[in-house]
C-alpha cells in the first residue's frame, strides 16, 4: 500500500476528473442510504434492549432486513393527498426536506488523500473556505420542507407542527452557530479539512468543552429528536407536520430525519473529535493508522457513537414541555455561548501576542462558562411570585382556546 500524507488542504481539491466526482457522489449517496437502514434497525434493537423487549428479529438474521421491509411496505401503501391540501407544495415538501440532507455531506471529510481508481484524490467530495457555513445554510433549507409540509396539509395539527419546527430552527440554530464560532477562532479556518488538520495534536473536544456541550444539545433540537421532538409530538399533535402524509412521501420525511442525524453527527466528529483521525491511543503505537482508507473506519465509528447518543436519549428521557424547551434555548444556551465566545476571543488575542499559556487560559474560560450555568440554575428563587387569581382559568373566554400558565387551574 502506498503511504500518503495525512493532511488535506484546499489545494488538494478541484483537480478530480468529472467521472471521479460522479463516482464519489454516488458513493456518498449509497453510504447514507445504507447508514439510514442500519440506524433504523439499530435504534429499534437498542431501545428494545433498554426497555426489556425483543425488537425486530423476523426479517433476516437478527432482524437486519426489517428496515428494508419497512421501505417496501411504505412504497406499496396508498398515496393519499388530502382534499384541503395545496397539492403542489404538499408533493414537493418531502423533496425539499430530503435533498439538502444529502447535499450537506459534500464537504464532510471521510479521510485523507488516497489513491482511487488510479487517481490521487481526497476522501472528500469537495471543500471550500466556508465549508461549515455551507453545511449550516443547506441544512437550514431542509427545515422549510417540514414547515411547508405542515402548512400545505390543510390540517391544524400539521400546521402547529410546522410552526414548532420553524421556532426550533430559529432558536437552536442560533445556539449551534454560536458554538461553532469558538471552533473557527481556535482553528483559524472554516474549511472542514483544515479544521481536521488543526486537531492533529489535540481534539477540540478537550480544549473547547463548553462549545462541544452546547453543540451536542443544539444538534438534538435541530434534528427534532427526543426529548426535543415537539414538531412531531403525538401526544398533542397526532403526528405533527407529517400527519397527513403516507407512502413514499412519508418515507422521504423519515429518511431526511435519519440523514440529518448523520449530518450533525458527522459535523460534530469533524469539528470536535478530530474528524477521520484515529484516536490518540491508536495513533501512538500504529504510525499508519491515519493513512490510506483506515481513517474512514475511525470516522464512521465516531459518527455511530453520536448516533448511539441520539438513541440513548430517546430511550431515556421524556419529552420536554414546549415553553421549557424554548426557554432553555434562549435563556441558557445562547447566553452561555456568547460568554464563551468572548472568552475564547480574548484567549486567542492574548495567545497571538505571545501572552499566557493557552491551556491554562482555556481551562479558566471553561470554568467561567460552567460557573455561569451554575449561577443560572441556582439563582435566588425565593422572591415572592405574582399573585395568582383565585378564580379558575377559562380557556374559552376569548372565543377560542388559550392554554393556561402552569400555575393556573383550568375551569
C-alpha positions as CSV (number, residue, x, y, z in Angstrom):
1,X,0.0,0.0,0.0
2,X,1.3,3.5,-0.9
3,X,1.8,5.8,2.1
4,X,0.3,9.2,1.6
5,X,0.4,12.4,3.7
6,X,-2.1,12.6,6.5
7,X,-3.1,16.2,5.9
8,X,-5.6,17.6,3.4
9,X,-5.7,21.3,2.3
10,X,-7.8,23.3,0.0
11,X,-5.2,23.0,-2.7
12,X,-5.9,19.3,-3.0
13,X,-9.5,19.9,-4.3
14,X,-10.7,20.9,-7.8
15,X,-8.4,18.5,-9.7
16,X,-10.6,15.4,-10.0
17,X,-11.9,14.4,-13.4
18,X,-15.7,14.5,-13.8
19,X,-16.1,10.8,-13.8
20,X,-14.4,10.5,-10.4
21,X,-16.6,13.3,-9.0
22,X,-19.7,11.4,-10.1
23,X,-18.4,8.2,-8.5
24,X,-17.6,9.9,-5.2
25,X,-21.1,11.5,-5.2
26,X,-22.8,8.2,-5.8
27,X,-20.7,6.5,-3.1
28,X,-21.8,9.2,-0.6
29,X,-25.4,8.6,-1.6
30,X,-25.1,4.8,-1.2
31,X,-23.3,5.2,2.2
32,X,-26.0,7.5,3.6
33,X,-28.9,5.2,2.4
34,X,-27.3,2.1,3.9
35,X,-26.4,4.0,7.1
36,X,-30.1,5.0,7.4
37,X,-31.3,1.4,7.0
38,X,-28.8,0.4,9.7
39,X,-29.6,3.2,12.1
40,X,-33.3,2.4,12.0
41,X,-32.6,-1.2,12.8
42,X,-30.0,-0.3,15.4
43,X,-32.4,2.2,17.1
44,X,-35.1,-0.5,17.4
45,X,-32.7,-3.0,18.8
46,X,-31.0,-0.7,21.3
47,X,-34.3,0.8,22.6
48,X,-35.8,-2.7,22.8
49,X,-32.8,-3.8,25.0
50,X,-33.3,-0.7,27.2
51,X,-37.0,-1.5,27.6
52,X,-36.5,-5.2,28.0
53,X,-38.2,-6.1,24.7
54,X,-37.0,-8.3,21.8
55,X,-37.0,-5.9,18.9
56,X,-37.1,-6.8,15.2
57,X,-36.0,-10.4,14.8
58,X,-38.1,-11.9,11.9
59,X,-36.8,-10.4,8.6
60,X,-33.2,-11.6,8.1
61,X,-30.7,-12.6,10.7
62,X,-31.2,-10.6,13.9
63,X,-33.9,-8.7,12.0
64,X,-31.3,-6.9,9.8
65,X,-33.7,-6.7,6.9
66,X,-36.5,-5.1,8.9
67,X,-35.6,-1.6,7.7
68,X,-35.7,-2.8,4.0
69,X,-39.1,-4.5,4.6
70,X,-40.4,-1.2,6.1
71,X,-39.3,0.6,3.0
72,X,-41.0,-1.8,0.7
73,X,-44.2,-1.6,2.8
74,X,-44.2,2.2,2.6
75,X,-43.7,2.1,-1.1
76,X,-46.7,-0.2,-1.6
77,X,-49.1,1.8,0.7
78,X,-51.7,4.0,-0.9
79,X,-50.5,7.6,-1.6
80,X,-53.3,9.9,-0.2
81,X,-53.4,13.6,-0.8
82,X,-56.0,15.4,1.4
83,X,-58.7,17.4,-0.3
84,X,-57.8,20.6,1.5
85,X,-54.1,20.3,0.8
86,X,-52.1,22.6,-1.5
87,X,-51.2,19.8,-3.9
88,X,-48.1,21.3,-5.4
89,X,-46.5,22.3,-2.2
90,X,-47.7,19.1,-0.5
91,X,-45.9,17.0,-3.1
92,X,-42.6,18.9,-3.2
93,X,-42.2,19.5,0.5
94,X,-40.7,16.0,1.3
95,X,-38.2,16.5,-1.5
96,X,-37.2,19.9,-0.1
97,X,-36.6,18.2,3.3
98,X,-34.5,15.2,2.0
99,X,-32.4,16.7,-0.8
100,X,-30.4,19.2,1.4
101,X,-29.7,16.3,3.8
102,X,-27.7,14.6,1.1
103,X,-26.1,17.8,-0.2
104,X,-24.6,18.7,3.2
105,X,-22.2,15.7,3.1
106,X,-20.5,17.1,0.0
107,X,-18.0,18.9,2.3
108,X,-17.6,16.3,5.1
109,X,-14.1,14.8,5.1
110,X,-14.2,11.0,5.3
111,X,-10.4,10.6,5.2
112,X,-7.1,12.0,3.8
113,X,-5.7,11.9,0.3
114,X,-5.9,8.3,-1.1
115,X,-5.4,6.5,-4.4
116,X,-8.8,5.8,-6.0
117,X,-9.1,4.1,-9.4
118,X,-5.5,5.2,-10.2
119,X,-6.2,8.8,-9.3
120,X,-4.8,10.7,-6.3
121,X,-7.8,12.3,-4.6
122,X,-9.0,13.4,-1.1
123,X,-11.6,11.1,0.5
124,X,-14.0,14.0,0.4
125,X,-16.2,15.3,-2.5
126,X,-15.2,18.9,-2.2
127,X,-14.1,21.7,0.2
128,X,-14.3,25.4,0.4
129,X,-13.1,28.2,2.7
130,X,-16.6,28.5,4.3
131,X,-17.5,24.8,4.3
132,X,-19.0,24.7,7.8
133,X,-21.2,27.7,6.9
134,X,-22.3,25.9,3.7
135,X,-23.4,22.9,5.8
136,X,-25.5,25.1,8.1
137,X,-27.0,27.0,5.2
138,X,-28.0,23.9,3.3
139,X,-29.3,22.2,6.4
140,X,-31.5,25.2,7.2
141,X,-33.2,24.8,3.8
142,X,-34.4,21.3,4.8
143,X,-36.4,22.9,7.6
144,X,-38.5,24.6,5.0
145,X,-39.6,21.2,3.8
146,X,-41.1,20.4,7.2
147,X,-42.7,23.9,7.6
148,X,-44.2,23.7,4.1
149,X,-45.4,20.2,4.6
150,X,-47.2,21.2,7.7
151,X,-48.7,24.3,6.1
152,X,-49.8,22.6,2.9
153,X,-51.6,19.7,4.6
154,X,-54.7,21.7,5.4
155,X,-54.6,20.3,9.0
156,X,-54.4,22.2,12.2
157,X,-52.2,19.7,13.8
158,X,-49.8,19.6,10.9
159,X,-49.7,23.4,10.8
160,X,-48.8,23.6,14.5
161,X,-46.1,21.0,13.9
162,X,-44.6,23.1,11.1
163,X,-44.7,26.3,13.3
164,X,-43.0,24.5,16.1
165,X,-40.3,23.3,13.6
166,X,-39.6,26.9,12.4
167,X,-39.4,28.1,16.0
168,X,-36.9,25.3,16.8
169,X,-34.8,26.2,13.8
170,X,-34.6,29.9,14.8
171,X,-33.8,29.1,18.5
172,X,-31.4,26.2,18.4
173,X,-29.6,27.1,15.1
174,X,-28.6,30.3,16.8
175,X,-27.1,28.4,19.7
176,X,-25.4,25.9,17.3
177,X,-23.9,28.7,15.2
178,X,-22.5,30.5,18.3
179,X,-21.0,27.2,19.5
180,X,-19.1,26.9,16.1
181,X,-17.7,30.4,16.3
182,X,-15.3,29.3,19.1
183,X,-14.1,26.4,16.7
184,X,-13.5,28.9,13.9
185,X,-11.5,31.2,16.3
186,X,-9.5,28.3,17.6
187,X,-8.7,26.7,14.2
188,X,-8.4,29.9,12.3
189,X,-10.4,28.5,9.4
190,X,-14.0,27.5,8.4
191,X,-12.7,24.7,6.0
192,X,-13.7,21.3,7.2
193,X,-10.4,19.7,6.0
194,X,-8.3,22.4,7.7
195,X,-10.2,22.1,10.9
196,X,-9.4,18.4,11.0
197,X,-5.7,19.3,10.3
198,X,-5.7,21.7,13.3
199,X,-6.7,18.8,15.6
200,X,-3.6,16.8,14.7
201,X,-2.2,17.2,18.2
202,X,-5.3,17.6,20.4
203,X,-9.0,17.3,19.6
204,X,-11.2,20.4,20.2
205,X,-13.5,18.4,22.5
206,X,-10.8,18.7,25.1
207,X,-10.0,22.4,24.6
208,X,-13.5,23.7,23.8
209,X,-15.7,21.6,26.1
210,X,-18.4,24.3,26.5
211,X,-18.8,24.6,22.7
212,X,-19.0,20.8,22.4
213,X,-21.7,20.5,25.0
214,X,-23.7,23.4,23.5
215,X,-23.4,21.9,20.0
216,X,-24.5,18.5,21.2
217,X,-27.6,19.9,22.9
218,X,-28.4,22.1,19.9
219,X,-28.0,19.3,17.4
220,X,-30.6,17.2,19.2
221,X,-33.0,20.2,19.0
222,X,-32.1,20.9,15.4
223,X,-33.0,17.3,14.3
224,X,-36.3,17.2,16.1
225,X,-35.3,14.2,18.2
226,X,-36.4,13.2,21.6
227,X,-36.6,14.8,24.1
228,X,-36.9,17.8,21.7
229,X,-39.3,16.2,19.2
230,X,-42.0,18.8,19.7
231,X,-42.9,19.2,15.9
232,X,-44.0,15.5,15.9
233,X,-45.3,15.2,19.4
234,X,-48.0,12.5,19.0
235,X,-49.5,13.3,22.5
236,X,-50.9,16.7,21.3
237,X,-50.3,16.9,17.6
238,X,-51.2,13.3,16.5
239,X,-48.1,13.0,14.3
240,X,-47.2,16.7,13.8
241,X,-46.1,18.0,10.4
242,X,-46.4,14.6,8.7
243,X,-49.8,13.6,10.0
244,X,-51.4,13.7,6.5
245,X,-48.5,12.1,4.7
246,X,-48.4,8.4,3.6
247,X,-46.5,6.1,1.3
248,X,-43.2,7.4,-0.2
249,X,-43.8,11.0,0.8
250,X,-43.8,9.9,4.5
251,X,-40.8,7.8,3.8
252,X,-38.9,10.8,2.5
253,X,-39.5,12.7,5.7
254,X,-38.4,9.7,7.7
255,X,-35.2,9.4,5.5
256,X,-34.5,13.2,6.0
257,X,-34.7,12.8,9.8
258,X,-32.1,10.0,9.9
259,X,-29.8,11.6,7.4
260,X,-29.9,14.8,9.3
261,X,-28.9,12.8,12.4
262,X,-25.9,11.5,10.4
263,X,-25.1,15.0,9.2
264,X,-24.9,16.7,12.6
265,X,-23.0,13.7,13.9
266,X,-20.5,13.9,11.1
267,X,-20.1,17.6,11.7
268,X,-19.6,17.1,15.4
269,X,-17.0,14.4,14.6
270,X,-15.2,16.8,12.2
271,X,-15.2,19.8,14.5
272,X,-14.6,18.3,17.9
273,X,-13.4,14.7,17.7
274,X,-10.6,15.0,15.2
275,X,-12.6,14.1,12.1
276,X,-11.2,11.0,10.4
277,X,-8.0,10.9,12.6
278,X,-7.5,7.8,14.7
279,X,-7.9,8.1,18.5
280,X,-4.6,9.1,20.1
281,X,-4.1,5.8,21.9
282,X,-4.2,4.0,18.5
283,X,-2.1,6.6,16.6
284,X,0.6,6.4,19.3
285,X,1.6,2.8,18.6
286,X,0.4,2.4,14.9
287,X,2.0,5.0,12.6
288,X,-0.1,4.0,9.6
289,X,-3.5,4.5,11.4
290,X,-4.1,7.8,9.6
291,X,-3.1,6.6,6.1
292,X,-5.0,5.1,3.1
293,X,-8.6,4.0,3.9
294,X,-8.2,3.3,7.6
295,X,-9.3,6.8,8.6
296,X,-12.8,6.0,7.1
297,X,-13.2,3.4,9.8
298,X,-12.3,5.8,12.6
299,X,-14.7,8.4,11.1
300,X,-17.7,6.1,10.9
301,X,-17.0,4.8,14.4
302,X,-17.2,8.3,15.8
303,X,-20.4,9.0,13.8
304,X,-22.0,5.9,15.2
305,X,-21.1,7.0,18.7
306,X,-23.2,10.1,18.2
307,X,-26.0,8.1,16.6
308,X,-26.0,5.9,19.7
309,X,-26.2,9.0,21.8
310,X,-29.4,10.0,19.9
311,X,-30.9,6.6,20.6
312,X,-29.8,6.6,24.2
313,X,-31.6,10.0,24.7
314,X,-34.8,8.7,23.0
315,X,-34.9,5.6,25.3
316,X,-34.1,7.5,28.5
317,X,-35.7,11.0,28.6
318,X,-39.3,12.1,28.4
319,X,-40.4,14.9,26.1
320,X,-40.0,18.4,27.3
321,X,-42.9,20.9,27.6
322,X,-42.7,23.4,24.8
323,X,-42.2,26.5,27.0
324,X,-39.4,24.7,28.8
325,X,-37.8,23.8,25.6
326,X,-37.8,27.4,24.2
327,X,-36.7,28.9,27.5
328,X,-33.8,26.6,27.6
329,X,-32.6,27.6,24.2
330,X,-33.0,31.4,24.6
331,X,-32.2,31.8,28.3
332,X,-29.4,29.2,28.8
333,X,-27.7,28.0,25.6
334,X,-27.4,31.4,23.8
335,X,-26.2,33.5,26.8
336,X,-23.6,30.8,27.7
337,X,-22.5,30.7,24.1
338,X,-22.0,34.4,23.9
339,X,-19.9,34.5,27.2
340,X,-17.8,31.6,25.9
341,X,-17.1,33.2,22.6
342,X,-15.9,36.4,24.3
343,X,-13.6,34.3,26.5
344,X,-12.2,32.3,23.5
345,X,-11.7,35.5,21.5
346,X,-9.8,37.1,24.4
347,X,-7.6,34.0,24.8
348,X,-6.9,34.0,21.0
349,X,-5.8,37.6,21.1
350,X,-3.5,37.1,24.1
351,X,-2.1,33.9,22.5
352,X,-1.3,35.6,19.2
353,X,0.6,38.3,21.1
354,X,2.7,35.7,22.9
355,X,0.9,36.0,26.3
356,X,-0.1,33.4,28.8
357,X,-0.2,29.7,28.2
358,X,-3.2,28.8,26.1
359,X,-4.1,25.6,28.1
360,X,-4.5,27.4,31.4
361,X,-6.5,30.2,29.8
362,X,-8.9,27.8,28.1
363,X,-9.3,25.9,31.3
364,X,-10.1,29.1,33.1
365,X,-12.6,30.2,30.5
366,X,-14.3,26.7,30.7
367,X,-14.6,27.1,34.4
368,X,-16.1,30.6,33.9
369,X,-18.7,29.2,31.5
370,X,-19.7,26.4,33.9
371,X,-19.9,28.9,36.7
372,X,-22.4,31.0,34.6
373,X,-24.6,27.9,34.1
374,X,-24.4,27.0,37.8
375,X,-25.4,30.6,38.9
376,X,-28.3,30.5,36.5
377,X,-29.7,27.2,37.9
378,X,-29.1,28.1,41.5
379,X,-30.1,31.7,41.4
380,X,-32.2,33.1,44.2
381,X,-35.8,31.9,43.6
382,X,-37.1,33.0,47.0
383,X,-38.7,36.1,45.6
384,X,-42.5,36.1,46.1
385,X,-44.3,35.1,42.9
386,X,-47.0,37.2,41.4
387,X,-50.4,36.7,43.0
388,X,-52.4,34.1,41.1
389,X,-56.2,34.8,40.8
390,X,-58.4,32.5,42.9
391,X,-61.0,32.0,40.1
392,X,-60.4,29.1,37.7
393,X,-58.9,29.9,34.3
394,X,-61.5,30.0,31.4
395,X,-59.7,28.7,28.3
396,X,-62.5,29.8,26.0
397,X,-63.1,33.3,27.5
398,X,-61.9,35.0,24.3
399,X,-63.9,32.7,22.0
400,X,-61.0,30.3,21.1
401,X,-58.9,28.0,23.3
402,X,-55.9,29.6,25.0
403,X,-53.6,27.3,27.1
404,X,-53.2,28.5,30.7
405,X,-49.9,29.1,32.6
406,X,-48.7,26.0,34.5
407,X,-49.9,27.5,37.9
408,X,-53.4,28.2,36.8
409,X,-56.4,25.9,37.4
410,X,-58.5,25.2,34.3
411,X,-62.3,25.6,34.6
